[in-house]
Amino acid sequence: MRTLLLAGLFLAACGPDSSATIDVEQPEDLSLSEAELNWAGNDPQLWRRLWFSKYKHKLNAPLEAAVTRTPFTSSRTVLLIPGTTIGPEFLVPMEARLKRDGFDAIIWAPPDLFTESLATGAARIAAKVEEVLAQRQKTRLSIVVECDGGIAARYYAQVLGGHARLDQLVTFVSAHHGSSVAPAGSWFTGWEALKDVKPNSALLNRVNAAPMPAGFKLTSIYTCNDEYLWPQTTSYVPGATNVEYCDRYVSHFSGFWDSVVYERILTTLRGEGPPVGTYERR
């Protein structure tokens, strides 16, 4: 099918492998017509529906039983953000696990699904963070964010000063130094976000030149088996805690539902991870 081939080739900068069952409820129809399956074009919502139709069987997975853990004192409010053309429904499994484990988890996605400039996405993240903090009457929260959303979140934290509002920032499968296939994706779709994740783009250069703020806790999780980010080491961030899955198969989308990846994210959110700047190969 043409769209599935194009998805692999052109959306390489983004995109998603146990008690109770996770029920992913959809407020709108995410099914695709035959015509839409054959040509998604550059409509972010059509691509969202494509990804959902491809991976929905993974999202309604069994939820493993809770494990008794010691109390923790780090921020319990967590904002979950997907990447380019990925809908909030993909984060329902992680939301369910976090709520089970004592967190106040909130899923949010920008209206453009991170297809406009990632600087615009960063400004939208900033506004959402302030909204959530005001609602919860708190001063800090944590963010877990996928793919291009991770670039926008770093822009928010390191360029816009958002680090002062964050307890933890966890990115997974984010092309912090660009993806070699992003130029093809930006040519095909015209999306500014994919232009922003071209290697050595102005936005990436600005983010990577920005100093790592003192006390800023950034964890980048990525995989040697990523189908869409080339090279995979693009996700390595100097000065951050970098977690590389190579000895265990993890795909680009696995982080949305994989229980092992979740446990590593949970360790970070509980404030129990290794010192900042640690490199882990798993």
C-alpha positions in Angstrom: 0.0 0.0 0.0 1.4 3.3 -1.1 0.8 5.2 2.2 2.6 2.6 4.3 5.6 2.8 2.0 5.6 6.5 2.2 5.2 6.4 5.9 8.4 4.4 6.2 10.3 6.6 3.8 9.0 10.1 4.4 7.9 10.3 8.0 11.2 8.9 9.2 11.7 11.7 11.7 8.7 10.6 13.7 5.9 8.4 14.3 5.1 3.7 17.5 6.2 -3.2 20.3 1.4 -7.8 31.4 -4.5 -8.1 35.1 -6.5 -5.3 33.7 -6.8 -4.3 30.0 -6.0 -0.8 28.8 -9.0 0.5 26.9 -8.1 3.2 24.5 -11.3 5.1 23.9 -11.5 7.5 21.0 -13.7 10.6 21.0 -13.8 10.7 17.2 -13.7 8.2 14.3 -10.1 7.4 13.6 -10.8 4.8 10.8 -9.5 5.5 7.3 -11.3 5.2 4.0 -9.7 3.3 1.2 -8.9 6.5 -0.6 -7.3 8.0 2.5 -5.2 4.9 3.0 -3.9 5.3 -0.5 -3.0 8.9 -0.1 -2.5 10.7 3.2 -0.8 13.7 1.6 0.2 16.3 4.1 -2.9 16.4 6.4 -1.5 15.7 9.9 -4.9 14.2 11.1 -4.9 11.7 8.2 -1.4 10.6 9.2 -2.5 10.4 12.8 -5.3 8.0 11.7 -2.9 6.0 9.6 -0.6 5.4 12.6 -3.5 4.6 14.8 -4.9 2.1 12.3 -1.5 0.5 12.1 -0.8 0.2 15.8 -4.1 0.1 17.6 -3.7 -3.6 18.4 -0.7 -2.7 20.5 -2.4 0.0 22.5 -5.1 -2.2 24.1 -2.6 -4.4 25.9 -2.8 -6.0 29.3 -1.8 -3.8 32.1 0.6 -5.5 34.5 -0.2 -5.4 38.2 1.2 -2.6 40.4 4.5 -3.3 42.2 4.9 -2.1 45.8 7.5 0.7 45.9 9.0 3.0 48.4 7.4 6.4 48.7 9.0 9.2 46.7 9.1 13.0 46.9 9.7 14.2 43.3 7.0 15.9 41.3 4.0 13.7 40.7 2.4 15.8 37.9 3.6 14.5 34.5 2.7 16.0 31.1 2.8 13.3 28.4 3.3 14.7 24.8 3.4 12.7 21.5 5.5 13.6 18.4 4.7 14.7 14.9 1.3 13.3 13.6 0.9 11.0 16.6 -2.3 11.5 18.5 -2.8 11.5 22.3 -4.3 8.0 22.1 -0.8 6.5 21.8 0.0 7.7 25.3 -3.0 6.1 27.0 -1.0 3.0 28.1 1.7 5.1 29.7 -0.9 7.3 31.3 -2.6 4.2 32.8 0.7 2.9 34.2 1.6 6.3 35.7 -1.7 6.7 37.4 -1.4 3.1 38.7 2.0 4.1 40.1 0.8 7.2 41.9 1.3 10.0 39.3 -1.0 12.7 38.1 -0.6 12.1 34.4 -2.0 14.4 31.8 -1.9 13.8 28.0 -1.7 16.7 25.7 -1.0 17.2 21.9 -0.8 20.5 20.1 -3.5 21.3 17.4 -1.0 21.0 14.6 0.5 17.7 15.9 4.0 19.2 15.7 3.9 19.8 12.0 4.4 23.6 12.2 7.7 25.1 13.4 9.0 23.4 16.5 9.7 26.8 17.9 5.9 27.3 17.7 5.5 23.9 19.3 7.8 25.0 22.1 5.7 28.1 22.8 2.6 25.9 22.9 4.3 23.6 25.4 5.2 26.6 27.5 1.6 27.7 27.5 0.3 24.3 28.4 2.8 23.9 31.3 1.7 27.2 32.8 -2.0 26.1 32.4 -1.4 22.8 34.2 0.7 24.4 36.9 -2.0 27.0 37.6 -4.7 24.3 37.7 -2.7 22.1 40.1 -1.3 25.1 42.1 2.2 23.9 41.6 5.5 25.4 40.5 7.1 22.4 38.7 6.1 19.3 36.8 7.8 16.6 34.7 7.4 16.1 30.9 7.7 12.8 29.0 7.7 13.5 25.3 8.2 11.5 22.1 10.1 12.2 18.8 9.9 15.8 17.4 8.0 16.8 20.5 11.2 16.2 22.4 13.0 18.8 20.2 10.3 21.3 20.9 10.5 20.5 24.6 14.2 21.0 24.7 13.7 24.3 22.9 11.2 25.3 25.6 13.6 24.2 28.4 16.9 25.4 27.1 16.1 28.4 24.9 12.9 29.7 26.4 13.9 29.1 30.0 11.4 26.4 30.7 13.9 24.4 32.7 12.9 26.4 35.8 9.4 24.8 35.6 10.6 21.2 35.1 11.5 18.6 37.6 12.4 16.1 34.8 12.4 16.1 31.0 12.4 12.7 29.4 12.5 12.4 25.7 12.3 9.1 23.8 13.3 8.5 20.2 14.0 12.3 19.6 16.4 13.3 16.8 18.3 15.9 18.9 20.9 16.2 16.1 18.6 15.7 13.2 17.7 12.7 11.0 19.2 12.1 7.6 15.8 11.2 6.1 14.1 14.4 7.4 14.9 16.3 4.1 12.8 13.8 2.1 10.0 14.1 4.6 10.0 17.9 4.5 10.0 17.9 0.7 7.1 15.5 0.6 4.9 17.1 3.2 6.2 20.7 3.4 6.0 20.6 7.2 8.2 23.1 9.0 8.8 20.6 11.8 10.6 18.2 9.4 12.7 21.1 8.1 13.6 21.8 11.7 14.9 18.2 12.2 17.2 18.3 9.2 20.8 17.8 10.4 22.3 21.2 11.2 19.1 23.1 10.8 19.0 26.6 12.3 16.6 25.4 15.1 18.7 22.3 16.0 21.9 24.4 16.0 20.3 26.9 18.4 19.1 24.2 20.8 22.3 22.3 20.8 24.4 25.5 21.3 22.2 26.5 24.2 23.9 25.9 27.6 22.7 23.0 29.7 21.1 24.9 32.7 22.5 24.0 36.1 20.4 21.4 37.8 18.4 20.6 34.6 17.5 16.9 34.5 17.3 15.7 30.9 17.1 12.0 30.0 17.2 10.9 26.4 16.0 7.3 25.7 16.6 5.8 22.2 17.2 2.5 20.4 19.7 1.0 18.1 16.7 -0.6 16.3 15.0 2.6 15.4 13.3 2.3 11.9 13.1 6.1 11.4 16.0 8.0 13.1 19.2 7.6 11.2 21.8 7.5 12.7 20.3 6.4 16.0 23.1 8.2 17.9 21.3 11.5 16.9 19.4 11.0 20.1 22.5 11.3 22.3 22.7 14.6 24.2 25.9 15.6 25.8 25.4 16.5 29.5 22.1 14.5 29.6 21.4 11.0 30.9 21.4 8.9 27.8 19.7 5.5 27.8 20.4 3.4 24.7 18.5 0.1 24.0 20.7 -2.1 21.9 20.9 -5.5 23.6 17.1 -5.7 23.7 14.9 -5.1 20.7 13.0 -1.8 21.0 11.4 -0.2 17.9 10.7 3.5 17.3 7.1 3.1 18.6 7.7 0.6 21.4 8.1 3.2 24.0 4.4 4.0 24.0 3.5 0.5 25.3 6.7 -1.4 26.2 6.8 -2.2 30.0 10.6 -2.4 30.2 11.0 1.1 28.7 8.2 2.3 31.0 10.1 1.0 34.0 13.2 3.1 33.0 11.0 6.2 32.5 9.4 5.5 35.9 12.8 5.3 37.6 13.6 8.7 36.3 10.3 10.3 37.3 10.7 8.9 40.8 14.0 10.6 41.0 15.9 7.3 41.4 17.9 7.4 38.2 21.7 7.6 37.9 23.5 10.9 38.1 23.0 13.4 35.3 25.4 12.7 32.4 25.3 8.9 32.7 25.3 6.7 29.6 23.5 3.4 29.8 23.4 0.7 27.2 20.6 -1.8 27.8 
